[in-house]
Amino acid sequence: MKSTASLAIIGALAPYASAFPAAMMEAAARDSKIMARTEELTRMIEARQAGAGAATAVFEPVNTFNEKAQLVDVSQGSGHEWVAPSGNDLRGPCPGLNAMANHNLLPHDGYATIAQFVDATESVVGMGSGLAIFLAAFGATVDGSGLAWSIGGTPTAAQAGLLPGGNGISGSHNKYESDASPTRPDLYQAGNDYQTVASQFQQLIDASPGSVTMESLTSFRSQRFDTQIANNPYFFNGPFTGVAVQPAAYTFIYRFMANHSAEYPAGYLSYDVIKDWFGITGNSGSYVANQGMERIPDNWYKRAIEYPYDNGYFAADLAAAALLHPKFLSVGGNTGKVNTFTPVDVANLTGGLYNSQTFLQGNNAACFAYQFSAQVKPDVLLGSITTLTNAVNQITGALTCPQLQSIDEAQLKQFPGYTKSPAA
């Protein structure tokens, strides 16, 4: 019998439904190997035999390191030497994408096609093809032209060409970008969501004695979650951006930035390496954030070719963090004053279709997340949104989901962090 926790892990794949091909998502939900891995992971976490990084032992069972295959060469003469952004070059809240653009692994102007994003994330950091396709397609659909998108703000006409270019990641608050970032500020508290804050980087390091780990990042995420509730009257933990996107901002740091070696085949993230990835100079106590200057470290080796970080692995990391800190799954927000975080009653949100008792029974959590993901609105009205909606309908049908007649958006409108215009 499938445990509720294991179904929750499989359900964590659900927010990606609106951009994954339906067949891929259906296969992931029914894959016996993924289910076996999640059952094993669930037992480990529930027995407290492993923490936030528990998925490593499940998804990377045998230590392996191939120096030649894993080296990402950015040395002089490689063709991918670091070049600072200038002029109209776009840079935004994702340090990894900024670094790739600075090394011409993505277009240096920061505006790229779906295919370019997929190729770069797979070849440079070892992202799995399923997750790479989702992130690229979702970005293009929700924040771009449908074919391409910006890693920063709105592209120029020269960059976007004939199609409207969308608002980019920097303009995607509550769609792609979320509150409680590790190193970026909350939009409605600071007025931007893309500039690196040196004091937050310092807090990340302070929370990571010796080196940065999955455990230290998850603990720091909990700290940031509480800090923003206590300081941002507009804090909002959305059903997609908070529950599914926010954890990526933390797990991706270790999974994609750690350096690998024969000594550390699963990765080791030193302070020097993470400083390069985040464009930070100086020493602890006097860090300086150099905006848009992120770089791939010299002599840096990506994750093992045999173990790409795909959607199943990410879903397991998400679930491991949530089992340690259940608040991460609380949809809700502050109500205009600090320390007023109010969770949404899922029964009210779904017209009684789900409730707190039935939410994690069977496929209910997955069904809800699939159904809600279809509500994300693109920057530009695109014909392709119909394709994404059809994919969600096909998946929920395959999962024998109860039919959700409507989502009561009024339950979310009580939160000013949800209703406030990003342009304000």
C-alpha positions in Angstrom: 0.0 0.0 0.0 1.2 3.5 -0.8 1.8 5.6 2.3 0.3 9.1 2.6 3.8 10.6 2.8 4.9 8.8 -0.3 1.9 10.0 -2.2 2.7 13.5 -0.9 6.2 13.2 -2.5 4.7 12.1 -5.8 2.1 14.9 -5.4 5.0 17.3 -5.2 5.5 16.7 -8.9 2.0 18.1 -9.5 2.7 21.9 -9.7 4.8 21.2 -12.8 1.8 19.9 -14.7 0.9 23.0 -16.6 4.2 22.8 -18.6 5.1 19.1 -18.7 3.7 16.9 -21.5 0.8 15.0 -20.0 2.3 11.6 -20.8 5.5 12.5 -19.0 3.7 13.5 -15.8 1.4 10.5 -15.9 4.4 8.3 -16.2 6.2 10.0 -13.3 3.1 9.5 -11.1 2.9 5.8 -11.9 6.6 4.9 -12.2 7.3 2.0 -9.9 10.9 2.9 -9.5 10.1 6.5 -8.4 7.5 5.1 -6.0 10.0 2.6 -4.6 12.5 5.4 -4.1 10.0 7.6 -2.4 8.8 4.8 -0.1 12.4 4.3 1.0 13.0 8.0 1.4 9.8 8.3 3.4 10.9 5.6 5.9 14.3 7.3 6.3 12.8 10.7 7.0 10.0 9.6 9.3 12.5 7.5 11.3 14.7 10.7 11.4 17.6 8.6 10.0 18.3 11.4 7.6 17.5 15.0 7.3 17.0 17.5 4.5 19.5 15.8 2.3 18.0 12.4 2.7 17.3 12.1 -1.0 21.0 12.0 -1.9 21.4 8.4 -0.7 18.3 7.3 -2.6 19.0 9.0 -5.9 22.8 8.7 -5.8 23.3 5.3 -4.4 26.8 4.6 -5.7 29.7 7.2 -5.4 31.0 8.1 -8.9 33.2 10.9 -10.3 34.5 11.4 -13.8 36.9 14.3 -13.8 36.9 14.8 -17.6 33.2 14.6 -18.0 32.2 16.7 -15.1 34.6 19.7 -15.6 32.9 22.9 -16.7 35.8 24.7 -18.3 35.6 28.5 -18.1 39.3 29.1 -18.2 41.0 31.4 -20.7 40.8 30.0 -24.2 37.7 27.9 -23.4 35.3 30.3 -25.2 33.4 30.7 -21.9 35.6 33.1 -20.1 33.7 35.4 -17.7 32.6 38.7 -19.2 30.8 41.3 -17.1 27.3 42.4 -18.2 27.0 45.8 -19.8 24.5 48.1 -21.5 21.1 46.4 -21.9 22.3 43.0 -20.7 19.6 41.5 -18.5 20.3 40.0 -15.1 17.9 39.0 -12.4 17.1 37.1 -9.3 18.6 33.7 -10.3 22.3 33.6 -9.7 22.9 30.5 -11.7 21.3 31.9 -14.8 23.2 35.2 -14.4 26.5 33.2 -14.1 25.7 31.2 -17.3 25.0 34.4 -19.2 28.2 36.0 -18.0 30.1 33.0 -19.4 28.2 33.0 -22.6 26.7 29.6 -21.8 23.4 31.4 -22.3 23.1 34.5 -24.6 25.1 37.2 -22.9 22.2 39.7 -23.2 20.1 37.4 -20.9 17.3 36.7 -23.3 17.1 33.1 -24.4 14.9 30.5 -26.1 13.4 27.4 -24.5 16.0 25.3 -26.3 18.9 27.4 -25.1 17.7 27.2 -21.5 17.3 23.5 -21.7 20.7 23.0 -23.2 22.5 25.2 -20.7 20.9 23.9 -17.6 21.4 20.3 -18.6 25.0 20.6 -19.8 26.4 23.1 -17.3 24.8 22.0 -13.9 23.4 18.6 -14.6 19.7 19.3 -14.5 17.5 16.5 -15.7 15.8 16.9 -19.0 12.3 16.8 -17.5 12.9 19.5 -15.0 14.9 21.6 -17.6 12.1 21.4 -20.1 9.5 22.4 -17.5 11.5 25.4 -16.2 12.2 26.7 -19.7 8.7 26.2 -21.0 7.0 27.6 -18.0 9.3 30.6 -18.0 8.6 31.3 -21.7 4.8 30.8 -21.3 4.3 32.7 -18.1 7.1 35.4 -18.2 8.1 35.6 -21.8 6.9 35.4 -25.5 6.0 31.8 -25.5 9.2 30.9 -27.2 11.8 32.8 -25.1 12.1 34.8 -21.9 14.4 37.1 -20.0 16.5 36.2 -16.9 16.0 39.7 -15.7 13.3 42.3 -16.5 11.5 43.3 -19.7 13.7 42.8 -22.8 14.2 45.5 -25.4 12.5 45.3 -28.7 15.9 44.5 -30.2 16.2 41.5 -27.9 12.7 40.2 -28.1 12.2 40.8 -31.8 8.6 40.8 -33.2 7.0 39.0 -30.3 6.1 40.7 -27.0 8.9 39.7 -24.6 7.0 39.5 -21.3 8.3 40.9 -18.0 11.0 38.3 -17.3 11.8 36.7 -14.0 12.3 40.0 -12.2 8.7 40.8 -13.1 7.2 37.4 -12.3 6.3 37.9 -8.6 3.7 35.4 -7.4 4.0 33.6 -10.7 7.5 32.4 -10.8 9.4 34.4 -8.2 8.4 34.2 -4.5 8.9 35.8 -1.1 11.5 34.5 1.4 14.3 34.2 -1.1 17.7 33.2 0.4 19.6 36.3 -0.9 17.0 38.5 -2.6 14.5 40.8 -0.9 10.8 40.5 -0.9 9.4 42.8 -3.6 6.7 44.6 -1.6 9.1 45.1 1.3 12.2 46.4 -0.6 10.8 47.5 -3.9 12.8 44.9 -5.9 13.1 41.2 -5.9 16.4 40.8 -7.9 19.2 42.6 -6.1 21.5 40.5 -4.0 21.5 41.5 -0.3 24.9 41.1 1.3 23.4 40.8 4.8 21.2 37.9 3.7 24.2 36.2 2.2 26.0 36.7 5.5 23.0 35.1 7.3 23.2 32.1 4.9 26.9 31.6 5.8 26.2 32.0 9.5 23.6 29.3 9.3 26.1 27.0 7.5 29.1 26.3 9.8 32.0 24.8 7.9 30.3 24.5 4.6 26.9 24.9 2.9 24.8 21.8 3.0 21.2 20.8 2.3 20.6 20.7 6.0 21.9 24.2 6.6 20.0 25.6 3.6 16.7 24.1 4.9 17.3 25.5 8.3 18.1 28.9 6.8 14.9 28.7 4.7 12.9 28.2 7.9 14.7 31.2 9.4 13.9 33.3 6.4 10.3 32.2 6.4 9.8 33.3 10.0 11.8 36.5 9.4 9.6 37.6 6.6 6.4 36.9 8.5 7.8 39.1 11.2 9.0 41.9 8.9 7.0 41.9 5.7 3.3 42.9 6.1 2.8 41.6 2.5 4.4 38.2 2.9 2.6 35.6 0.9 3.2 31.9 0.6 1.4 31.0 -2.6 0.0 27.6 -3.6 2.6 27.4 -6.5 5.3 30.0 -5.8 5.6 29.4 -2.1 5.0 25.7 -1.9 6.8 24.6 -5.1 9.1 27.4 -6.3 10.4 28.7 -3.0 12.2 25.4 -2.1 13.9 25.4 -5.5 15.7 28.7 -4.5 17.3 26.8 -1.7 17.8 23.2 -2.9 19.2 24.4 -6.3 22.0 26.2 -4.4 23.5 22.9 -3.2 22.3 20.6 -6.0 23.6 22.8 -8.8 26.5 24.8 -7.2 28.4 22.3 -5.1 31.8 21.3 -6.4 32.3 17.6 -7.0 35.5 15.5 -6.7 36.7 12.0 -6.0 36.7 13.0 -2.3 33.3 14.5 -2.5 31.4 12.7 -5.3 28.0 14.0 -4.0 29.3 17.5 -3.8 30.9 20.0 -1.3 29.9 23.6 -1.3 32.6 25.8 0.3 32.3 29.4 1.1 34.6 30.4 -1.7 32.6 28.5 -4.3 29.2 29.9 -3.3 30.7 33.4 -3.2 31.6 33.1 -6.9 28.2 31.8 -7.8 26.5 34.7 -6.0 28.9 37.4 -7.2 30.1 38.1 -3.6 33.5 39.5 -2.7 35.1 40.2 0.7 35.2 38.1 3.8 32.7 37.1 6.4 31.6 40.2 8.3 32.4 42.5 5.3 30.8 40.8 2.3 30.1 42.9 -0.8 27.3 42.0 -3.2 28.3 42.8 -6.8 25.0 43.0 -8.7 24.9 40.8 -11.9 28.5 39.7 -11.5 27.9 36.0 -10.7 30.4 33.6 -12.1 31.2 29.9 -12.4 34.2 29.1 -10.2 37.5 28.0 -11.8 38.2 24.2 -11.5 34.5 23.5 -10.9 33.0 20.1 -11.5 29.3 19.6 -11.9 27.2 16.7 -10.5 27.8 13.2 -11.8 26.5 12.6 -15.3 24.8 9.4 -14.0 22.7 11.4 -11.6 20.9 14.3 -13.3 18.8 16.3 -10.9 15.3 15.7 -12.3 11.8 16.3 -11.2 11.6 13.1 -9.0 14.7 14.1 -7.2 13.5 17.6 -6.6 10.1 16.4 -5.5 11.9 14.2 -2.9 13.9 17.2 -1.6 10.8 19.3 -1.4 9.0 16.6 0.6 12.0 16.0 2.9 12.1 19.7 3.8 8.3 19.8 4.3 8.4 16.8 6.7 11.0 18.7 8.8 9.1 22.0 8.5 5.4 21.5 7.8 4.9 25.3 7.7 6.5 25.3 4.2 3.2 23.8 2.8 1.0 26.4 4.5 -0.7 28.4 1.8 -1.5 31.9 3.1 0.1 35.2 4.1 0.2 38.2 6.3 -2.9 40.4 6.2 -1.3 43.8 5.9 0.5 43.8 9.2 3.6 41.8 10.4 3.1 38.6 12.3 -0.5 38.1 11.0 0.2 35.0 8.9 -3.1 33.3 8.2 -3.3 29.9 6.5 -6.0 29.2 4.0 -8.5 26.5 4.7 -8.2 24.2 1.8 -11.9 23.3 2.1 -12.9 26.9 1.6 -10.4 27.3 -1.3 -11.8 24.3 -3.2 -15.5 24.7 -2.4 -15.4 21.8 0.0 -14.0 19.3 -2.5 -11.0 18.8 -0.3 -10.5 19.3 3.4 -7.7 18.9 5.9 -8.6 15.3 6.5 -8.9 14.2 2.9 -6.2 16.5 1.4 -3.4 13.9 1.5 -5.6 10.8 0.9 -4.8 9.0 -2.4 -4.1 11.5 -5.2 -6.0 14.4 -3.7 -3.0 16.6 -3.0 -1.6 15.9 -6.4 -5.0 16.6 -8.0 -5.3 20.0 -6.2 -1.8 21.1 -7.2 -2.4 20.1 -10.8 -5.7 21.9 -10.9 -4.3 25.1 -9.2 -1.2 25.2 -11.5 -3.5 25.9 -14.4 -4.6 29.2 -12.9 -1.2 30.9 -13.4 -1.6 33.8 -15.8 1.0 34.6 -18.5 2.3 38.1 -19.1 1.2 37.9 -22.7 -2.0 36.3 -23.9 -0.8 33.2 -25.7 -2.5 30.6 -27.7 -0.2 28.0 -26.1 -1.9 28.5 -22.7 -4.7 26.3 -24.1 -2.2 23.5 -24.7 -1.0 23.8 -21.1 -4.6 23.7 -19.7 -5.4 20.7 -21.9 -2.4 18.9 -20.4 -3.6 19.5 -16.9 -7.1 18.2 -17.8 -5.5 15.1 -19.3 -3.4 14.4 -16.2 -6.2 15.0 -13.7 -8.4 12.6 -15.7 -5.7 10.0 -15.7 -5.4 10.3 -11.9 -9.2 10.0 -11.5 -9.4 13.3 -9.8 -12.7 14.6 -8.4 -13.8 17.4 -10.6 -12.9 20.8 -9.2 -15.7 23.1 -10.3 -13.8 26.3 -9.3 -11.2 27.7 -7.1 -12.4 30.4 -4.7 -9.8 33.1 -5.4 -11.5 35.3 -2.8 -9.7 33.1 -0.2 -6.4 34.5 -1.5 -7.6 38.0 -2.1 -7.6 38.6 1.7 -3.8 38.8 1.4 -2.5 42.1 0.1 0.7 40.3 -1.0 -1.4 38.4 -3.5 -3.6 41.2 -4.8 -1.0 44.0 -4.9 0.3 44.9 -8.4 4.0 43.9 -9.0 4.3 47.2 -10.8 3.3 49.3 -7.8 
